[in-house]
Amino acid sequence: MRKISYIFIISCVAFLASCSDFLDREPQTAWSDSNFFTQESHIVGTLNGGYDLLQAALGSNFVVYGDMRADIYKLNDPTRLSDEKALNNSLDINMSTASWRSFYNVIKQANLVIYHTPKMVESKKITATNGNNYIGQAYCMRAFAYFWIVRIWGDAPLVLAPYAGGERIQEIRKPQTEVLDTIQADLADATRLISSTSTDRFTFTRTAAYAIQAQVYAWQHNWPAVITSANKILNSTTTTPIVNANYSLVLLYDSVAAKTLTGDYLTNIMLKTQYSQMFNVGLSKESIFEMPFSVADNENNNTLFGLLADSYAEVKPRIEFIDQYVIKDWRQFINFWGGEKALKFFNGTFTRNIDIRNVILLRLSETVLLKAEALVYLNDTEVDSIKQASNIKSAMELVNLIRNRAGGKDLIIPETTYTTLGLDQIKDIVLQERNLELAFEGHRYFDLIRTGNIAKVMGPINGQTNPLSFVWPIHLDEIRNSNGSIIQNEYYK
C-alpha cells in the first residue's frame, strides 16, 4: 500500500524473532514488549503496517461488503460460489469473507500505536506534536475498522488494548450501540489530535475523521450531528463546487464538449475529465481518503479488476441498475463505458503487472449527499413548516450540486418540481442520487439498511426481508477459536 521503510521491516524481523512464542498465547490486556518500541520509526512502521492491513481487508472487499448484497450486481462467472452466495442471500459460516480477522489485524496495529506512543512521548523519544498525530491517526484507523465490523456483523468484541499475537479474539461480543459509542469516542480523539494541517489522502486526516464521524452519526440516525460533522468539511454555500482550498468537487460535465459527440468522444473527452481521473489516477481534490497501491511493494489492482472489469469479470452490473441513468448523465459513461462492466476504476488501458490505481474510500461528494440526507430526515420530527421547507431546499441544493456536475442544467431538479413532492419522495430522490453518484464504491447496501429500504428493494430480488439476515455470519474459525465467547448471529445458527 505504501512503501514501508526498511527500518520497519528490520524492526518487524527483530520483533518476530524475540516474540515468536507470543503467537499462540491467549490475549492480554497489556503488552510486555518494552524492548521493541524504542524509537519513533517503530511507531511509524506500526502505523504504516495498519494502513497496509487495511488495504488487505478492503482492497476489493469494500465491494463485497458494501455493494454485493444490494441491487447492483448479477453473477457473471458461475464458478464463483462465494459471489453467488452473497448475491442470493445464502451466506454461510465457511466463506472467507465471513471472517472479521483482517479488520481485527488493523485494530491490533492501532492499539499498539495508542498504547506505546504516550510512553515514548513521556520519555522524549517522540515529540508531543508527532505523538499526538500518530495517536490521532490510530484512533481514526481503529474507529474506521470497527465501523466496518459493526455494519457487517452487528455486535462485536471490543478489543481496546494490544494482543500478544492478535490471532485469537476471545472477548464476548459487545452490543452494537456500545461499539458505536466507542467509535465516536475514538473519532472525537482523532479530530482533536491529528494535525490540522495534514491533507494527505493516504493517511487519516481530520477531514477523514469528520467524514467518518458523519457516516457513523447517520448510522445512528443522529441527523443534527451528521450536519455538524459534515459542516466541518463543507462550505456553507451549497451552490458552489469549491468547498475550501484543500478539497473541492472535481469537474465532469462540459456543456461545450457535450455538443461534439464524435466517435472518439469517450476516450478523448469523457475519460480525460477530472472525474474519471479521480478514480484512474488518484489524489484528486475530491478525494478524502484512498488506499494507494505500489509496484515497489508488489501491489496492484488485480483482485478488484478480476471482480468487476475483466473480460470474464466475476460480476456484472444489473441491467436494471444501468437503466437508472438517464442519457444525459455523464456518470453512466464513466461507470459502464457503454457496456455491462463496472469500469469506473479501470477506464483506459489496464496492465495487470504494473497498474497501481488507488481505491477511494472517502470522498467529498459522499459527505455532500449525506448532509442532504440528514437535512431531509430532520423533517421526520420538525413541526415548523418554514423550517421544513428550508431543510428540503438546502437538501435539494446539495443534490442538484451533484447532478449539475453530472449532466448540467438538464439534470437539475427545479424547485417548482420538488416542492410538490412528499417527504418520502424527497427521501427517495436523495437515496437514488447516492446510488447513481457512489456506484461500485461500497455504499449501497449500507445505505439501504440505514434508510430502512433493504427489504423493500432486495425482497423481490433475493428474498432478503428478514432483518436477522441483514448482517453476515461469523466465520466458523472465529467461533471455534473463541472458547465459547463468540456466539453466532441468530440467522446463521
N, C-alpha and C positions, 0 to 999 in steps of 0.2 A: 504494500500500500504506500508506504513512504520508505525512503532509504534509511534503514536503521543503522546508526553509527556502529563502527567496528568496536567501539568501547562497550556498547550494549551487548553485542554478540559475545565478546570475550567475557563480560560480566555474567551473562547467562550460562556460559560454559562452566565458569568457576562456581556459580550458584548450584548448578545441577550436580557438579562433582562433589560439592560439600554437603548437599542436602538431598541426595538421591533417595535416602531412606525415608524421606517425608512423604513420598508419593502414595504409599499405602496406609498412611496413618489416618486416624479419624480427624474430623475438623476440630480446630482450636479457636478460641476466642481472640488469641493474640499470637503473633509470631515470635520466634526466638532467634531470628536471623540477624543478630546485631552485627555480625561480621560481613554481611553482604552490602547493605545500604550505607556506604561510607563516603560517597561523593555525588555531586549533582548529576553527573552523567548517568548514574544508576536510576535516579528518579526519572530523568528524561527518557531513558531507554525503556523503562517500565511503562511509562505513559504512552510512548510510541507503540509499544507492544500491544497496548489496549486498543489503539486505533487499528492496528493490523488485525487483531482478533475480531474487531467489529466488522471489518471487511469480510472476514471468513464467515461471520454469522449472517451477513446481509448482502453479500456481493451479488447474488441472484435471488436469494430467499426473500428479499423485500417484495418481490413479485409474488412468490408463492404464498406468503402470509397475508399480504396486503391486497392482492387482486385475484388470485387464482380461484377463490371460493365465491367470487362475485359474478356479475353478469357480463364479463368482458371477453372471456376466452372459451374456446372449444378445443377438444383434443385433436391434434393433427397426427401424432405418432402413436399408433395403437399399442406399441410395446412399452410405452411409458406409464406403467401401472400406478406409480405414485401420483402423477399428474391426473390420471383418471379418477383416482380416489378423492383428490381434492376437488375436482370439478363436479363430481357426482355426489358429494356429501357422504362419502363412505370411508372416512379416515379410520385408521387402525393404529394400535399401540406399537407396531413394529416399524412404522415409517420413520426414516431417518430425521425427517423434519418434525417429528413429534418430540424430539429431544430438545430440551432447553439448555443443554450443556454449553453450547457455543456462546450463549448470552451470559451464562454464569462465569465463563472464562474471561469475558470482558469485565464483568463486575469484580472478579478477583484482582485484575490489574489495577482497577480504580481504587479498590480497597487498600492495596499496597501503598499507592501514592498518598492516599488520605491518611493512612496510619503512620507512615515513616517520614513524610516531608516535614511536619511540625518539629520533630526531633532534630532534623538536620538544620532547620532554621534556628532552633534554640541553640544548637552548637556552632552556629555561624558558618556552616558549610554551604548554606544556600541563603541568599538574601531574602528578606521578608517579601519583597516585591515579586521575585521569581517564585518563591514558595507559594504565595497566595495564588498566583496564576496557575501553577501546576495543580494545586489542590482544587481550585475552581473548575478547571477542565475535567478533573477526575470526578468531581461531584456531578457535573453535567453528563459525563460518559456513563456513570452509574445510573443516573436518572433515565437516560435515553434507553439503556438496555432494559431496565425494569419496566419502562413504558411499553416496550415491545412485548415483554413477557406477560404483562397484565392483559394486554389486548388479545394475545394469542391463547393463553391458558387460564386467565382469570386469577384466582387466588394463587399465591406463590410464596415460597420460602424467602424470608428477608435475611440476606447474608450481608452484614454491615461491618465485618471485621475480616482480616485476611485468613484464608485457609492455609494449612501447611502445604497441601498439594493441590487443593481445589478440584480434586477428582470426584468427590462424593458430596452430595447435598443431603444432609440428614435432619435438617430442621423441619418442623411442621410447616404446612402452608399457612400463611397469614391471609386474612380477608383482603380482598381487592381494595377495599376502602383504606385499610391501613397501609398497604403498599403505595397507593396513590398519595397518601399524606406524606409518606417518606420521600417519594419522588418530588413533591412540591417543596419539601424542606431542602432537599439537595439542590433543586433549581434556584431556590432563594439564595443559598450559599454561593452557587455558581455565579449568579448575576452580581453578587457583592464582591467576589474575589477575583474573577477573571479580569485581566487588563482591559480597561475601557477603550484602549487604542487599537486592539487587535481586530483585523478584518480578514485574517487568514481563512480561506474556505476549507482547508484541510484539517483544522482543529476546531474545537468547540469554543466559540466566542460568546460574548454577552448577547449579541444578536441571535445566535443559535439558541442560547438558553431561553431567551424571551419567546422565540418561535416555538420551542418545545413546550414551554410553560403554557402558551396559548392553546396548544393541542391538548394538553392534559386537562386544563380547565374546561375545554369543550367536552372532553370525555366525561367529566364530572357534571356537565350541564350548568356550570357556573359562568353564565354568559357575561355579566358585568366584568368579571375577572379576565375573561378572554379578551374583551375590548381593551382593558387596561394593559395587558401584556402586549397585545398587537400594537397598541399606540406607542409603545417603547421603540418600535421599529418603523411604523408608518407615519408619513406626513399627514397632518390633519386635513390637508387639502386633497380630497379624494379624486379630483378631476384631472390631476396631473400624474404622469407616469414616473416623474422624478421624485423619489422618496427622500433621499438625502445624498450626501456626497459619496458615500460608500456603496449604497445599494439602490438600484432602480430597476424598473421593468425594462427589459430589452425589447427591441423592435422586431415586428413580424410583418404585418400588412403594410403595403406600399401602394397608395392609390394610383401613382404614375405607372409603376411596374404592372399593376393589375390590368392595365389597358393593352399590354403587349403579351398576350398569351400565345407564345410561339412554341414550337416543338421542343426547344431546349430550355423552356421556361423553368422547369423544376431544377435542373442541375445548375443553370447559370444564374438564377434569381432566387427561387424559393429556398434551396438548400444552402445558400450562402447568407441567409438572413441571420441576424444576431440570435434569434430564437432557436433556429436549428443548430447554430454553432454552440449554443449553451449546452446542448446535450452531446455534441460530437467533438467539441474541442475542450470545453470546460472553462472554469474560472471566470464566468461572466459576472456582470454587475448584479444579476438577478439571483445568483446562487448564494445561499447562506452557509450550507454545509454539504460537502460532497466527499465521496471516498475516491481517492486517486489510485490509479494503477500504474505500476512502474516496471518497465522492461528490466531495469537494473535489479529489481527484486524478483524477477522471474514471474511477473504477474501480467495477466491480460484479461480480456472480457469474454473468453471462450464459452464459459458456462452460460452467461446471460445471452450471448449470441445464439448458442445452440437451443436455448429455451424459446427464444422469441423470433429470431430473424434469419436463421439458417435456411437453406433450401428445403431441409427436412426438419423444420422447427418442431419442437415438441408440442407447442400450442399455437393456435391462430386466433386472431380477433373474431368474435362472432359477427356475422353479417348484420344482425340486429343492432349491434353496437356501432359498427361503421356507419350504418344508415342514420344514426342520430345526428351526424354532422351535416349541416346544410352546405350546398355547393359553394357558397361564398366564404365559408370558414376555412382559412388557410391552414389551420391546425390539422385538418384531415390529410393534407399533402405531406406534412411533416411526419404525422403519425403512421400513415399507411403507404404513402407514395404510390397511390393508385392501385394497390393490391391488398391481399389478405395477409399481410405480415405486419408485425409490430416493429416498425423501423425507426421509431423515434430516436433511439440511441445509436443507430447504425446507418444513418444516411450517408451516402457516398461509398467509397471502397473500404471494405473491412479486411484486414490482413490478420489472420489468426495468431501468427507468431510475434507480431510486433505492435499490435493495436493496444493502446493504453487509455482509451476513453474512460472518463470518470463516471461515477454514478452519483447523481444528485439526490440527496435525501431530504434536504430542506431548501425551499426557495421562496422568494418573495410573494409570488402570486398565490401560493397556498395560504400564506398569512392574510393576504388581502381578502380572499374568499372566505376564510374562517371568520374574519371580523364581520363580513357581510352576513354570514350565518348567525353569528351572535346577535347582531342588531335585529334580525328578523325574529329570532326566538325570544328576545326580550318582550315582544308583544304578547307572549302567552300569559304574562302577568301584568302587563301595562294596561291601565284603565283609562288614562288620559288620551283622548282621541288625537290631540295635537301632537303629543309625543309619539303615539303610534305611527302617525303619518310621517313624522320626522325620521323615525327609525327605518321605515320602509324606503324613504327617499335616499337616506345615506347608504343603506344596503345596496340599493339598485344602482347608485352611482359607482360603487365598487365593482359590482357585477359588470356594468357597462364599460368600466375602465378596462377590464379583461377582454370583453367582447369586442370593443373598438380596436384593441391591439390585434385581435384575431381576424377581423374582417372589415374594419372601418365602420362608417356610419350605418351601413345596411344591416349590421348585426346588433346595433344598439336597440334596446327595448325602450320605447318612448314612455314618458311619464303618463301620457294620456292612455296608454295601454295598461301599465302595471297598477295604476290607481283604481282600476276597475276590478282587480283580482282579489280573491280572498286570501287570507293569511296562509292557508295550506298550499295554495297555488304559488305564492311567493317562495315558500319554503322549497317547493319542488324546483323552482327556477334556480335557486342558489345551489341546491344539491346537484342538479343537472349540469350547471356550469362547472362545478368542481369535477364532475365526471369527464367533461369534454377537455378541460384545461389540464387536468392531472392524470390523464390516461396513462396506464402502464407504470405509474410511479409509486404504486403501493399504498394507495389511499382508499380506493373504492370500497373494499369490504368493510373496513373500519368506519367509513362514512355511513354505510347502510346500517351498521349496528348502532352507532352513536345516535342517528336520527330516528331509529325505530322503524326503518323501512326494510329490514333484511327479509322478514317473512313474506311481505307483500311482493318484493322483487324476485326473491330466489325460490319461493314456494313453487311457482309454475315451472321453473327451470330445473331444479334438482330436489324439490320436496323439502327444502330446508325451512321448516316452520317451528320446530321445537327449540325454544330458547336454550335448552341444555346442550344443543348441538352447535351453538354458535362459537364455542371455544374448541380448541384442539385437544386430542387425547395427550396424556403424558406418556412418554416412551416407557416401555416395559423395563428397560435397564434402569431408568431413574427410580421406578417403583421398587425394584429388587435391591438396588444399592442403598436404599434409604433405611433399611432395617425396620420397615413398617411405619416410618414417619410420614411418607408421602402417600396420600390417598388419591386414587384415580378420579378424574372428573366423572360425574354421575352417568352421563350419557354413554360412556365407553366402558362401564363396568361389566 
